[in-house]
Amino acid sequence: MTVVPDTLARDAAAYPPAPSHALPHASVHASADERRSAADLDAMRLGATLYMPAVHPALDAIARGERRTRLRSIVVCLEDALHRDDVARGLERLRHLLADLAGGRSRTAGPRLFVRPRDRHMARHIAALPGIGHIEGFVVPKITPEEVPRWWQLVQGTALRLMPTLESGWVFDPIALAEFAAALDEQPAGRLVALRIGGNDLLASLRLRRTRGRTLHDGPLAWGLSQLMCQLGARGHALTAPVFDVLDDADTLARECALDAAFGFVGKTAVHPDQVPVIEAGFRVQASELASAREALAPQADAVFQCDGHMLEPAVHAAWAQRTLARAQAYGVID
């Protein structure tokens, strides 16, 4: 993944502090839908997640919250966004940042922090660094079904969580994807923040790249995205949408984000800060849609009724309604 190397800071007054990344509490008596809604909200609060090379000159200031930006979450990348010759320097930069935080250097209202290591060996090294408690978890590169239990075992006994990235050609195999889903089901659900989709890598496996003016929902990945959502989303796993790497086409990005939200994705990867407001606007909920969701969840709602031109059945639409409320809480409402 390529990341634009630098950008200007945003007007701090325009952007609220990033929300807490703590998983919303769900009591032992909560229903499955309530637990799923809490997990959805936690994943949606990632917002547009920006990948930053570990050697980026602004990393320390952004990670500590000293440089106020709109970012809710960032991934410190030691993998594809970093040239192999820069890996040692990137690791040293990360070690220095964590040491500063561990030494009492304040961190106020900064984004949620994740690290993308190159492999499990590097992740194990990073997990032992002083100050690792300031990192929420790892973005797992190029996950496979066989690797699932090994990554969960790596973070056992720590507070670290995981965001596996689905970015290899095996995800096009429905049987392999079912095996991956089964492997996930065997692991503690609380460790999983969300599943990320590496769209550029998946296109590369087809020897393709994005076409200007077209969304991923219009191209050859459409079937793959449907498979991922149907097999993994149906099991309650939150998925984030692939990156949009045509940097001067905000109109198509906005159109794709609206499709992403309608498709069931909880957020999207960003490769430039200018994309963040466009992405998050695309995930806002229409006021009429929010009103319908509230009607569907009303305790005295009829079994079937009409609302805003739609037929609503609370028994069928309750899960959609709960997710819509979570999205409105995370991203806001638009008239």
C-alpha angles and dihedrals in degrees: 000000000000120000125196103247102227144007140176121264117256128240101278094210091061096058127063121222115276113264122248114276094215112127109252110254116255115188123229086253094056117119122244089255091052092050090048091049091052090051091047092052092049090052094044090054087068085077114181104350114215120209113216127185111244089240095055108133093225096048098100095048093047094044092051092047092243092119104055113219137157091253118126096180138013134188116217099216124212093162130058095354091058127068112235090242089060098050096096091048090047092052090050091050090051092047090051093049093050092045090054091051093045090050092061101267103155123250115193128183093336124155125272107275127221132168126218107206124192094240144339093279090059091043091054090052092049092047089061096053119113109256095029088134088077089064115080095205152297131296100219113221121223097349120198129193090254093053096055099088091041093058093046089050090051093060095040110125093023134087091240119126131199141235107185116203119224102208109129130094094251090078088074089065108088092204093052089046090052089051090052091050091050091050090052091050089060093058129079105274094214091070092063117085097173142316115254124209119217100211097175092052091048090051089048089056085060090045090246140115133199120295116226113249095019129097124224087250088065097051142060094292092064092091092046092051089051091051092050093049095044096047100035104023090050088059091056099260117143114231129196122214124248125266122271106221102181094101099189099049106081092156094062090042090055091048092049092049092054088051091046091055092047089048091059102257115146098211144335141244117251128202097187131035090233087068094058100080091043092051095046092046088055091057096051117115123242111243091234091052091050090050090052091050091053091049090052091053097044110124093229096043117139118249090249127010143149121255127172091342094309130105109237125201110182091202089058102030102041094097091050090048094051091049090048090054090049091051091049090051092049101040107017135237132286125202 
